[in-house]
C-alpha cells in the first residue's frame, strides 16, 4: 500500500509529522492491505496563521482495488487529532464499503454448527 502525504503551504512538512501520519494510517489500514492500493493524506490549516477551534483538517482518500476511491474529512484543534479521527472514519467507511459489497469483513470464524 502506497501512502502519499500532502500539506498546504501553512503546514510545515517535518519528517516527524510525516512519520506520525504514515504510522497511524498504516496501523489503521493494515488489515485491508490486500484491498487498498494507495492512500493520499491531505493536511491543511484552514485559518492559516490565525488560531481557531477545529481549523486543522485531514482528508484521507483510499483507493480500493477494483472500486471507486473513498474519502473522509476530519477537523480538529491539532493535526494529530485530525489524523487520528480521519483514520478511524476511513476504517469504518472501508469496512462498510467492502462488507456490503463482497462480504470480505469477517468478525472471526463462524460459530460451530452455524452452517447446518
Backbone as XML, in Angstrom:
<?xml version="1.0"?>
<chain id="A" units="angstrom">
  <residue number="1" name="UNK">
    <atom name="N" x="0.856" y="-1.168" z="0.000"/>
    <atom name="CA" x="0.000" y="0.000" z="0.000"/>
    <atom name="C" x="0.904" y="1.234" z="0.000"/>
  </residue>
  <residue number="2" name="UNK">
    <atom name="N" x="0.677" y="2.095" z="-0.946"/>
    <atom name="CA" x="1.422" y="3.355" z="-1.018"/>
    <atom name="C" x="0.684" y="4.408" z="-0.207"/>
  </residue>
  <residue number="3" name="UNK">
    <atom name="N" x="1.449" y="5.219" z="0.524"/>
    <atom name="CA" x="0.863" y="6.318" z="1.282"/>
    <atom name="C" x="1.555" y="7.605" z="0.861"/>
  </residue>
  <residue number="4" name="UNK">
    <atom name="N" x="0.777" y="8.541" z="0.356"/>
    <atom name="CA" x="1.299" y="9.847" z="-0.053"/>
    <atom name="C" x="0.737" y="10.899" z="0.886"/>
  </residue>
  <residue number="5" name="UNK">
    <atom name="N" x="1.610" y="11.753" z="1.394"/>
    <atom name="CA" x="1.192" y="12.794" z="2.329"/>
    <atom name="C" x="1.391" y="14.152" z="1.673"/>
  </residue>
  <residue number="6" name="UNK">
    <atom name="N" x="0.329" y="14.942" z="1.640"/>
    <atom name="CA" x="0.362" y="16.279" z="1.050"/>
    <atom name="C" x="-0.005" y="17.305" z="2.120"/>
  </residue>
  <residue number="7" name="UNK">
    <atom name="N" x="0.663" y="18.450" z="2.104"/>
    <atom name="CA" x="0.337" y="19.518" z="3.041"/>
    <atom name="C" x="0.145" y="20.820" z="2.280"/>
  </residue>
  <residue number="8" name="UNK">
    <atom name="N" x="-0.670" y="21.707" z="2.848"/>
    <atom name="CA" x="-0.783" y="23.018" z="2.231"/>
    <atom name="C" x="0.430" y="23.853" z="2.649"/>
  </residue>
  <residue number="9" name="UNK">
    <atom name="N" x="0.526" y="25.068" z="2.142"/>
    <atom name="CA" x="1.716" y="25.878" z="2.408"/>
    <atom name="C" x="1.748" y="26.456" z="3.817"/>
  </residue>
  <residue number="10" name="UNK">
    <atom name="N" x="0.702" y="26.208" z="4.618"/>
    <atom name="CA" x="0.680" y="26.664" z="6.008"/>
    <atom name="C" x="1.152" y="25.585" z="6.981"/>
  </residue>
  <residue number="11" name="UNK">
    <atom name="N" x="1.326" y="24.380" z="6.494"/>
    <atom name="CA" x="1.776" y="23.261" z="7.327"/>
    <atom name="C" x="3.229" y="22.969" z="6.987"/>
  </residue>
  <residue number="12" name="UNK">
    <atom name="N" x="4.054" y="22.951" z="8.018"/>
    <atom name="CA" x="5.439" y="22.586" z="7.788"/>
    <atom name="C" x="5.522" y="21.070" z="7.745"/>
  </residue>
  <residue number="13" name="UNK">
    <atom name="N" x="5.989" y="20.546" z="6.638"/>
    <atom name="CA" x="6.033" y="19.096" z="6.437"/>
    <atom name="C" x="7.257" y="18.456" z="7.043"/>
  </residue>
  <residue number="14" name="UNK">
    <atom name="N" x="7.405" y="18.561" z="8.343"/>
    <atom name="CA" x="8.542" y="17.945" z="9.017"/>
    <atom name="C" x="8.471" y="16.431" z="8.905"/>
  </residue>
  <residue number="15" name="UNK">
    <atom name="N" x="9.641" y="15.823" z="8.926"/>
    <atom name="CA" x="9.719" y="14.364" z="8.827"/>
    <atom name="C" x="8.996" y="13.686" z="9.995"/>
  </residue>
  <residue number="16" name="UNK">
    <atom name="N" x="9.038" y="14.299" z="11.172"/>
    <atom name="CA" x="8.347" y="13.713" z="12.331"/>
    <atom name="C" x="6.837" y="13.659" z="12.095"/>
  </residue>
  <residue number="17" name="UNK">
    <atom name="N" x="6.274" y="14.695" z="11.514"/>
    <atom name="CA" x="4.840" y="14.706" z="11.210"/>
    <atom name="C" x="4.521" y="13.635" z="10.176"/>
  </residue>
  <residue number="18" name="UNK">
    <atom name="N" x="5.335" y="13.547" z="9.139"/>
    <atom name="CA" x="5.116" y="12.543" z="8.096"/>
    <atom name="C" x="5.214" y="11.130" z="8.671"/>
  </residue>
  <residue number="19" name="UNK">
    <atom name="N" x="6.169" y="10.905" z="9.557"/>
    <atom name="CA" x="6.325" y="9.586" z="10.177"/>
    <atom name="C" x="5.109" y="9.254" z="11.040"/>
  </residue>
  <residue number="20" name="UNK">
    <atom name="N" x="4.613" y="10.238" z="11.782"/>
    <atom name="CA" x="3.424" y="10.020" z="12.613"/>
    <atom name="C" x="2.219" y="9.675" z="11.740"/>
  </residue>
  <residue number="21" name="UNK">
    <atom name="N" x="1.999" y="10.453" z="10.712"/>
    <atom name="CA" x="0.856" y="10.229" z="9.816"/>
    <atom name="C" x="0.957" y="8.856" z="9.171"/>
  </residue>
  <residue number="22" name="UNK">
    <atom name="N" x="2.125" y="8.536" z="8.643"/>
    <atom name="CA" x="2.326" y="7.246" z="7.979"/>
    <atom name="C" x="2.059" y="6.095" z="8.962"/>
  </residue>
  <residue number="23" name="UNK">
    <atom name="N" x="2.567" y="6.211" z="10.184"/>
    <atom name="CA" x="2.368" y="5.161" z="11.183"/>
    <atom name="C" x="0.908" y="4.971" z="11.547"/>
  </residue>
  <residue number="24" name="UNK">
    <atom name="N" x="0.196" y="6.072" z="11.764"/>
    <atom name="CA" x="-1.224" y="5.991" z="12.123"/>
    <atom name="C" x="-2.028" y="5.357" z="10.989"/>
  </residue>
  <residue number="25" name="UNK">
    <atom name="N" x="-1.787" y="5.795" z="9.766"/>
    <atom name="CA" x="-2.548" y="5.289" z="8.618"/>
    <atom name="C" x="-2.219" y="3.819" z="8.358"/>
  </residue>
  <residue number="26" name="UNK">
    <atom name="N" x="-0.943" y="3.462" z="8.385"/>
    <atom name="CA" x="-0.564" y="2.063" z="8.162"/>
    <atom name="C" x="-1.187" y="1.150" z="9.210"/>
  </residue>
  <residue number="27" name="UNK">
    <atom name="N" x="-1.137" y="1.583" z="10.469"/>
    <atom name="CA" x="-1.691" y="0.769" z="11.547"/>
    <atom name="C" x="-3.208" y="0.611" z="11.385"/>
  </residue>
  <residue number="28" name="UNK">
    <atom name="N" x="-3.879" y="1.695" z="11.038"/>
    <atom name="CA" x="-5.337" y="1.649" z="10.897"/>
    <atom name="C" x="-5.772" y="0.766" z="9.734"/>
  </residue>
  <residue number="29" name="UNK">
    <atom name="N" x="-5.011" y="0.782" z="8.644"/>
    <atom name="CA" x="-5.451" y="0.104" z="7.420"/>
    <atom name="C" x="-4.751" y="-1.220" z="7.141"/>
  </residue>
  <residue number="30" name="UNK">
    <atom name="N" x="-3.910" y="-1.711" z="8.055"/>
    <atom name="CA" x="-3.126" y="-2.913" z="7.771"/>
    <atom name="C" x="-3.983" y="-4.135" z="7.460"/>
  </residue>
  <residue number="31" name="UNK">
    <atom name="N" x="-5.149" y="-4.243" z="8.062"/>
    <atom name="CA" x="-5.973" y="-5.422" z="7.778"/>
    <atom name="C" x="-6.652" y="-5.355" z="6.410"/>
  </residue>
  <residue number="32" name="UNK">
    <atom name="N" x="-6.606" y="-4.191" z="5.773"/>
    <atom name="CA" x="-7.186" y="-4.037" z="4.434"/>
    <atom name="C" x="-6.103" y="-4.002" z="3.358"/>
  </residue>
  <residue number="33" name="UNK">
    <atom name="N" x="-4.902" y="-4.412" z="3.705"/>
    <atom name="CA" x="-3.756" y="-4.275" z="2.812"/>
    <atom name="C" x="-3.993" y="-4.859" z="1.417"/>
  </residue>
  <residue number="34" name="UNK">
    <atom name="N" x="-4.688" y="-5.974" z="1.335"/>
    <atom name="CA" x="-4.919" y="-6.584" z="0.023"/>
    <atom name="C" x="-5.997" y="-5.855" z="-0.779"/>
  </residue>
  <residue number="35" name="UNK">
    <atom name="N" x="-6.746" y="-4.969" z="-0.145"/>
    <atom name="CA" x="-7.817" y="-4.246" z="-0.832"/>
    <atom name="C" x="-7.475" y="-2.788" z="-1.135"/>
  </residue>
  <residue number="36" name="UNK">
    <atom name="N" x="-6.588" y="-2.200" z="-0.346"/>
    <atom name="CA" x="-6.235" y="-0.787" z="-0.514"/>
    <atom name="C" x="-4.915" y="-0.706" z="-1.262"/>
  </residue>
  <residue number="37" name="UNK">
    <atom name="N" x="-4.932" y="-0.038" z="-2.411"/>
    <atom name="CA" x="-3.712" y="0.068" z="-3.213"/>
    <atom name="C" x="-2.930" y="1.336" z="-2.927"/>
  </residue>
  <residue number="38" name="UNK">
    <atom name="N" x="-3.629" y="2.404" z="-2.583"/>
    <atom name="CA" x="-2.974" y="3.692" z="-2.389"/>
    <atom name="C" x="-3.806" y="4.546" z="-1.440"/>
  </residue>
  <residue number="39" name="UNK">
    <atom name="N" x="-3.107" y="5.327" z="-0.626"/>
    <atom name="CA" x="-3.773" y="6.235" z="0.300"/>
    <atom name="C" x="-3.149" y="7.612" z="0.139"/>
  </residue>
  <residue number="40" name="UNK">
    <atom name="N" x="-3.976" y="8.626" z="-0.004"/>
    <atom name="CA" x="-3.498" y="10.008" z="-0.034"/>
    <atom name="C" x="-4.027" y="10.712" z="1.202"/>
  </residue>
  <residue number="41" name="UNK">
    <atom name="N" x="-3.119" y="11.377" z="1.914"/>
    <atom name="CA" x="-3.476" y="12.129" z="3.107"/>
    <atom name="C" x="-3.200" y="13.595" z="2.815"/>
  </residue>
  <residue number="42" name="UNK">
    <atom name="N" x="-4.202" y="14.430" z="2.983"/>
    <atom name="CA" x="-4.060" y="15.867" z="2.747"/>
    <atom name="C" x="-4.242" y="16.589" z="4.083"/>
  </residue>
  <residue number="43" name="UNK">
    <atom name="N" x="-3.217" y="17.331" z="4.493"/>
    <atom name="CA" x="-3.262" y="18.079" z="5.746"/>
    <atom name="C" x="-3.302" y="19.562" z="5.432"/>
  </residue>
  <residue number="44" name="UNK">
    <atom name="N" x="-4.171" y="20.281" z="6.140"/>
    <atom name="CA" x="-4.252" y="21.717" z="5.896"/>
    <atom name="C" x="-4.642" y="22.466" z="7.162"/>
  </residue>
  <residue number="45" name="UNK">
    <atom name="N" x="-4.302" y="23.752" z="7.160"/>
    <atom name="CA" x="-4.671" y="24.672" z="8.231"/>
    <atom name="C" x="-5.604" y="25.683" z="7.594"/>
  </residue>
  <residue number="46" name="UNK">
    <atom name="N" x="-6.885" y="25.570" z="7.864"/>
    <atom name="CA" x="-7.878" y="26.371" z="7.164"/>
    <atom name="C" x="-7.855" y="27.842" z="7.534"/>
  </residue>
  <residue number="47" name="UNK">
    <atom name="N" x="-7.333" y="28.182" z="8.713"/>
    <atom name="CA" x="-7.268" y="29.580" z="9.121"/>
    <atom name="C" x="-5.857" y="30.146" z="9.048"/>
  </residue>
  <residue number="48" name="UNK">
    <atom name="N" x="-4.987" y="29.453" z="8.367"/>
    <atom name="CA" x="-3.601" y="29.884" z="8.180"/>
    <atom name="C" x="-2.932" y="30.207" z="9.505"/>
  </residue>
  <residue number="49" name="UNK">
    <atom name="N" x="-2.431" y="31.402" z="9.665"/>
    <atom name="CA" x="-1.682" y="31.763" z="10.865"/>
    <atom name="C" x="-2.560" y="32.199" z="12.028"/>
  </residue>
  <residue number="50" name="UNK">
    <atom name="N" x="-3.860" y="32.316" z="11.811"/>
    <atom name="CA" x="-4.778" y="32.672" z="12.894"/>
    <atom name="C" x="-5.145" y="31.409" z="13.670"/>
  </residue>
  <residue number="51" name="UNK">
    <atom name="N" x="-5.311" y="31.562" z="14.970"/>
    <atom name="CA" x="-5.724" y="30.400" z="15.745"/>
    <atom name="C" x="-7.239" y="30.295" z="15.725"/>
  </residue>
  <residue number="52" name="UNK">
    <atom name="N" x="-7.706" y="29.098" z="15.864"/>
    <atom name="CA" x="-9.144" y="28.877" z="15.868"/>
    <atom name="C" x="-9.438" y="27.435" z="16.205"/>
  </residue>
  <residue number="53" name="UNK">
    <atom name="N" x="-10.624" y="27.206" z="16.727"/>
    <atom name="CA" x="-11.002" y="25.837" z="17.050"/>
    <atom name="C" x="-11.269" y="25.057" z="15.766"/>
  </residue>
  <residue number="54" name="UNK">
    <atom name="N" x="-10.783" y="23.850" z="15.767"/>
    <atom name="CA" x="-11.039" y="22.913" z="14.677"/>
    <atom name="C" x="-10.643" y="23.476" z="13.307"/>
  </residue>
  <residue number="55" name="UNK">
    <atom name="N" x="-9.508" y="24.162" z="13.250"/>
    <atom name="CA" x="-9.073" y="24.719" z="11.968"/>
    <atom name="C" x="-8.062" y="23.834" z="11.244"/>
  </residue>
  <residue number="56" name="UNK">
    <atom name="N" x="-7.665" y="22.740" z="11.869"/>
    <atom name="CA" x="-6.768" y="21.788" z="11.202"/>
    <atom name="C" x="-7.640" y="20.730" z="10.538"/>
  </residue>
  <residue number="57" name="UNK">
    <atom name="N" x="-7.285" y="20.381" z="9.310"/>
    <atom name="CA" x="-8.104" y="19.439" z="8.549"/>
    <atom name="C" x="-7.242" y="18.320" z="7.997"/>
  </residue>
  <residue number="58" name="UNK">
    <atom name="N" x="-7.762" y="17.109" z="8.073"/>
    <atom name="CA" x="-7.124" y="15.946" z="7.465"/>
    <atom name="C" x="-8.148" y="15.276" z="6.562"/>
  </residue>
  <residue number="59" name="UNK">
    <atom name="N" x="-7.774" y="15.110" z="5.305"/>
    <atom name="CA" x="-8.599" y="14.374" z="4.345"/>
    <atom name="C" x="-7.821" y="13.119" z="3.978"/>
  </residue>
  <residue number="60" name="UNK">
    <atom name="N" x="-8.448" y="11.972" z="4.108"/>
    <atom name="CA" x="-7.820" y="10.710" z="3.702"/>
    <atom name="C" x="-8.642" y="10.117" z="2.575"/>
  </residue>
  <residue number="61" name="UNK">
    <atom name="N" x="-7.966" y="9.854" z="1.468"/>
    <atom name="CA" x="-8.597" y="9.197" z="0.320"/>
    <atom name="C" x="-7.927" y="7.848" z="0.140"/>
  </residue>
  <residue number="62" name="UNK">
    <atom name="N" x="-8.720" y="6.795" z="0.166"/>
    <atom name="CA" x="-8.198" y="5.439" z="-0.019"/>
    <atom name="C" x="-8.684" y="4.901" z="-1.356"/>
  </residue>
  <residue number="63" name="UNK">
    <atom name="N" x="-7.761" y="4.374" z="-2.111"/>
    <atom name="CA" x="-8.107" y="3.769" z="-3.399"/>
    <atom name="C" x="-8.196" y="2.264" z="-3.210"/>
  </residue>
  <residue number="64" name="UNK">
    <atom name="N" x="-9.388" y="1.748" z="-3.463"/>
    <atom name="CA" x="-9.653" y="0.329" z="-3.272"/>
    <atom name="C" x="-9.517" y="-0.406" z="-4.592"/>
  </residue>
  <residue number="65" name="UNK">
    <atom name="N" x="-8.905" y="-1.554" z="-4.541"/>
    <atom name="CA" x="-8.696" y="-2.371" z="-5.739"/>
    <atom name="C" x="-10.042" y="-2.702" z="-6.393"/>
  </residue>
  <residue number="66" name="UNK">
    <atom name="N" x="-10.201" y="-2.272" z="-7.645"/>
    <atom name="CA" x="-11.414" y="-2.579" z="-8.403"/>
    <atom name="C" x="-12.651" y="-1.797" z="-7.995"/>
  </residue>
  <residue number="67" name="UNK">
    <atom name="N" x="-12.487" y="-0.758" z="-7.211"/>
    <atom name="CA" x="-13.621" y="0.034" z="-6.735"/>
    <atom name="C" x="-13.275" y="1.515" z="-6.812"/>
  </residue>
  <residue number="68" name="UNK">
    <atom name="N" x="-14.280" y="2.368" z="-6.765"/>
    <atom name="CA" x="-14.005" y="3.806" z="-6.722"/>
    <atom name="C" x="-13.320" y="4.178" z="-5.400"/>
  </residue>
  <residue number="69" name="UNK">
    <atom name="N" x="-12.547" y="5.244" z="-5.400"/>
    <atom name="CA" x="-11.914" y="5.677" z="-4.148"/>
    <atom name="C" x="-12.957" y="6.145" z="-3.138"/>
  </residue>
  <residue number="70" name="UNK">
    <atom name="N" x="-12.581" y="6.052" z="-1.863"/>
    <atom name="CA" x="-13.425" y="6.565" z="-0.784"/>
    <atom name="C" x="-12.627" y="7.623" z="-0.039"/>
  </residue>
  <residue number="71" name="UNK">
    <atom name="N" x="-13.312" y="8.614" z="0.507"/>
    <atom name="CA" x="-12.615" y="9.705" z="1.196"/>
    <atom name="C" x="-13.398" y="10.154" z="2.419"/>
  </residue>
  <residue number="72" name="UNK">
    <atom name="N" x="-12.644" y="10.616" z="3.417"/>
    <atom name="CA" x="-13.230" y="11.163" z="4.640"/>
    <atom name="C" x="-12.487" y="12.438" z="5.008"/>
  </residue>
  <residue number="73" name="UNK">
    <atom name="N" x="-13.141" y="13.271" z="5.816"/>
    <atom name="CA" x="-12.540" y="14.517" z="6.298"/>
    <atom name="C" x="-12.748" y="14.612" z="7.798"/>
  </residue>
  <residue number="74" name="UNK">
    <atom name="N" x="-11.713" y="15.095" z="8.496"/>
    <atom name="CA" x="-11.814" y="15.318" z="9.935"/>
    <atom name="C" x="-11.203" y="16.672" z="10.269"/>
  </residue>
  <residue number="75" name="UNK">
    <atom name="N" x="-11.940" y="17.498" z="10.990"/>
    <atom name="CA" x="-11.440" y="18.772" z="11.506"/>
    <atom name="C" x="-11.132" y="18.606" z="12.985"/>
  </residue>
  <residue number="76" name="UNK">
    <atom name="N" x="-10.060" y="19.250" z="13.445"/>
    <atom name="CA" x="-9.689" y="19.153" z="14.857"/>
    <atom name="C" x="-8.844" y="20.361" z="15.243"/>
  </residue>
  <residue number="77" name="UNK">
    <atom name="N" x="-8.522" y="20.430" z="16.537"/>
    <atom name="CA" x="-7.720" y="21.538" z="17.043"/>
    <atom name="C" x="-6.251" y="21.406" z="16.683"/>
  </residue>
  <residue number="78" name="UNK">
    <atom name="N" x="-5.781" y="20.160" z="16.449"/>
    <atom name="CA" x="-4.392" y="19.973" z="16.012"/>
    <atom name="C" x="-4.334" y="18.846" z="14.986"/>
  </residue>
  <residue number="79" name="UNK">
    <atom name="N" x="-3.212" y="18.759" z="14.312"/>
    <atom name="CA" x="-3.086" y="17.794" z="13.216"/>
    <atom name="C" x="-3.125" y="16.348" z="13.697"/>
  </residue>
  <residue number="80" name="UNK">
    <atom name="N" x="-2.540" y="16.074" z="14.860"/>
    <atom name="CA" x="-2.544" y="14.701" z="15.365"/>
    <atom name="C" x="-3.970" y="14.217" z="15.609"/>
  </residue>
  <residue number="81" name="UNK">
    <atom name="N" x="-4.810" y="15.063" z="16.193"/>
    <atom name="CA" x="-6.209" y="14.697" z="16.418"/>
    <atom name="C" x="-6.949" y="14.536" z="15.094"/>
  </residue>
  <residue number="82" name="UNK">
    <atom name="N" x="-6.652" y="15.398" z="14.144"/>
    <atom name="CA" x="-7.306" y="15.316" z="12.835"/>
    <atom name="C" x="-6.944" y="14.012" z="12.126"/>
  </residue>
  <residue number="83" name="UNK">
    <atom name="N" x="-5.669" y="13.634" z="12.175"/>
    <atom name="CA" x="-5.216" y="12.393" z="11.527"/>
    <atom name="C" x="-5.843" y="11.183" z="12.214"/>
  </residue>
  <residue number="84" name="UNK">
    <atom name="N" x="-5.840" y="11.179" z="13.545"/>
    <atom name="CA" x="-6.435" y="10.055" z="14.279"/>
    <atom name="C" x="-7.921" y="9.911" z="13.961"/>
  </residue>
  <residue number="85" name="UNK">
    <atom name="N" x="-8.644" y="11.019" z="13.960"/>
    <atom name="CA" x="-10.074" y="10.984" z="13.670"/>
    <atom name="C" x="-10.374" y="10.546" z="12.249"/>
  </residue>
  <residue number="86" name="UNK">
    <atom name="N" x="-9.599" y="11.054" z="11.300"/>
    <atom name="CA" x="-9.806" y="10.673" z="9.897"/>
    <atom name="C" x="-9.482" y="9.200" z="9.682"/>
  </residue>
  <residue number="87" name="UNK">
    <atom name="N" x="-8.458" y="8.702" z="10.366"/>
    <atom name="CA" x="-8.098" y="7.280" z="10.242"/>
    <atom name="C" x="-9.231" y="6.394" z="10.737"/>
  </residue>
  <residue number="88" name="UNK">
    <atom name="N" x="-9.820" y="6.768" z="11.875"/>
    <atom name="CA" x="-10.956" y="5.995" z="12.388"/>
    <atom name="C" x="-12.125" y="6.015" z="11.408"/>
  </residue>
  <residue number="89" name="UNK">
    <atom name="N" x="-12.386" y="7.182" z="10.837"/>
    <atom name="CA" x="-13.504" y="7.310" z="9.889"/>
    <atom name="C" x="-13.277" y="6.473" z="8.631"/>
  </residue>
  <residue number="90" name="UNK">
    <atom name="N" x="-12.048" y="6.498" z="8.101"/>
    <atom name="CA" x="-11.802" y="5.768" z="6.856"/>
    <atom name="C" x="-11.874" y="4.259" z="7.092"/>
  </residue>
  <residue number="91" name="UNK">
    <atom name="N" x="-11.474" y="3.797" z="8.270"/>
    <atom name="CA" x="-11.608" y="2.368" z="8.586"/>
    <atom name="C" x="-13.083" y="1.972" z="8.561"/>
  </residue>
  <residue number="92" name="UNK">
    <atom name="N" x="-13.932" y="2.760" z="9.210"/>
    <atom name="CA" x="-15.371" y="2.449" z="9.227"/>
    <atom name="C" x="-15.961" y="2.484" z="7.822"/>
  </residue>
  <residue number="93" name="UNK">
    <atom name="N" x="-15.521" y="3.452" z="7.015"/>
    <atom name="CA" x="-16.041" y="3.556" z="5.650"/>
    <atom name="C" x="-15.602" y="2.361" z="4.799"/>
  </residue>
  <residue number="94" name="UNK">
    <atom name="N" x="-14.361" y="1.952" z="4.926"/>
    <atom name="CA" x="-13.873" y="0.792" z="4.160"/>
    <atom name="C" x="-14.574" y="-0.483" z="4.626"/>
  </residue>
  <residue number="95" name="UNK">
    <atom name="N" x="-14.737" y="-0.637" z="5.940"/>
    <atom name="CA" x="-15.479" y="-1.799" z="6.460"/>
    <atom name="C" x="-16.872" y="-1.849" z="5.848"/>
  </residue>
  <residue number="96" name="UNK">
    <atom name="N" x="-17.528" y="-0.728" z="5.829"/>
    <atom name="CA" x="-18.877" y="-0.654" z="5.290"/>
    <atom name="C" x="-18.887" y="-0.946" z="3.794"/>
  </residue>
  <residue number="97" name="UNK">
    <atom name="N" x="-17.981" y="-0.327" z="3.069"/>
    <atom name="CA" x="-17.924" y="-0.493" z="1.616"/>
    <atom name="C" x="-17.615" y="-1.931" z="1.227"/>
  </residue>
  <residue number="98" name="UNK">
    <atom name="N" x="-16.575" y="-2.489" z="1.799"/>
    <atom name="CA" x="-16.185" y="-3.852" z="1.445"/>
    <atom name="C" x="-17.148" y="-4.876" z="2.026"/>
  </residue>
  <residue number="99" name="UNK">
    <atom name="N" x="-17.610" y="-4.629" z="3.218"/>
    <atom name="CA" x="-18.518" y="-5.575" z="3.862"/>
    <atom name="C" x="-19.827" y="-5.726" z="3.116"/>
  </residue>
  <residue number="100" name="UNK">
    <atom name="N" x="-20.365" y="-4.614" z="2.652"/>
    <atom name="CA" x="-21.622" y="-4.654" z="1.903"/>
    <atom name="C" x="-21.406" y="-5.218" z="0.513"/>
  </residue>
  <residue number="101" name="UNK">
    <atom name="N" x="-20.292" y="-4.855" z="-0.095"/>
    <atom name="CA" x="-20.082" y="-5.205" z="-1.499"/>
    <atom name="C" x="-19.747" y="-6.676" z="-1.699"/>
  </residue>
  <residue number="102" name="UNK">
    <atom name="N" x="-18.813" y="-7.197" z="-0.929"/>
    <atom name="CA" x="-18.360" y="-8.561" z="-1.198"/>
    <atom name="C" x="-18.267" y="-9.431" z="0.045"/>
  </residue>
  <residue number="103" name="UNK">
    <atom name="N" x="-18.651" y="-8.917" z="1.191"/>
    <atom name="CA" x="-18.628" y="-9.713" z="2.407"/>
    <atom name="C" x="-17.236" y="-10.112" z="2.856"/>
  </residue>
  <residue number="104" name="UNK">
    <atom name="N" x="-16.236" y="-9.274" z="2.650"/>
    <atom name="CA" x="-14.859" y="-9.632" z="2.994"/>
    <atom name="C" x="-14.516" y="-9.339" z="4.435"/>
  </residue>
  <residue number="105" name="UNK">
    <atom name="N" x="-15.327" y="-8.598" z="5.140"/>
    <atom name="CA" x="-15.025" y="-8.268" z="6.522"/>
    <atom name="C" x="-15.671" y="-9.315" z="7.411"/>
  </residue>
  <residue number="106" name="UNK">
    <atom name="N" x="-14.861" y="-10.089" z="8.067"/>
    <atom name="CA" x="-15.356" y="-11.117" z="8.968"/>
    <atom name="C" x="-14.979" y="-10.761" z="10.391"/>
  </residue>
  <residue number="107" name="UNK">
    <atom name="N" x="-15.841" y="-11.036" z="11.309"/>
    <atom name="CA" x="-15.539" y="-10.769" z="12.709"/>
    <atom name="C" x="-14.861" y="-11.958" z="13.352"/>
  </residue>
  <residue number="108" name="UNK">
    <atom name="N" x="-14.644" y="-13.002" z="12.624"/>
    <atom name="CA" x="-13.984" y="-14.191" z="13.150"/>
    <atom name="C" x="-14.608" y="-15.421" z="12.525"/>
  </residue>
  <residue number="109" name="UNK">
    <atom name="N" x="-14.198" y="-16.585" z="12.990"/>
    <atom name="CA" x="-14.758" y="-17.820" z="12.422"/>
    <atom name="C" x="-16.237" y="-17.955" z="12.769"/>
  </residue>
  <residue number="110" name="UNK">
    <atom name="N" x="-16.929" y="-18.655" z="11.905"/>
    <atom name="CA" x="-18.355" y="-18.874" z="12.138"/>
    <atom name="C" x="-18.531" y="-19.744" z="13.367"/>
  </residue>
  <residue number="111" name="UNK">
    <atom name="N" x="-19.566" y="-19.497" z="14.141"/>
    <atom name="CA" x="-19.821" y="-20.338" z="15.316"/>
    <atom name="C" x="-20.042" y="-21.777" z="14.896"/>
  </residue>
  <residue number="112" name="UNK">
    <atom name="N" x="-19.635" y="-22.701" z="15.727"/>
    <atom name="CA" x="-19.794" y="-24.116" z="15.372"/>
    <atom name="C" x="-21.276" y="-24.440" z="15.215"/>
  </residue>
  <residue number="113" name="UNK">
    <atom name="N" x="-21.572" y="-25.192" z="14.187"/>
    <atom name="CA" x="-22.949" y="-25.563" z="13.912"/>
    <atom name="C" x="-23.734" y="-24.498" z="13.182"/>
  </residue>
  <residue number="114" name="UNK">
    <atom name="N" x="-23.110" y="-23.393" z="12.830"/>
    <atom name="CA" x="-23.829" y="-22.284" z="12.188"/>
    <atom name="C" x="-24.189" y="-22.590" z="10.753"/>
  </residue>
  <residue number="115" name="UNK">
    <atom name="N" x="-23.434" y="-23.500" z="10.122"/>
    <atom name="CA" x="-23.672" y="-23.764" z="8.700"/>
    <atom name="C" x="-24.562" y="-24.967" z="8.481"/>
  </residue>
  <residue number="116" name="UNK">
    <atom name="N" x="-25.165" y="-25.512" z="9.490"/>
    <atom name="CA" x="-26.015" y="-26.696" z="9.332"/>
    <atom name="C" x="-27.368" y="-26.368" z="8.808"/>
  </residue>
</chain>
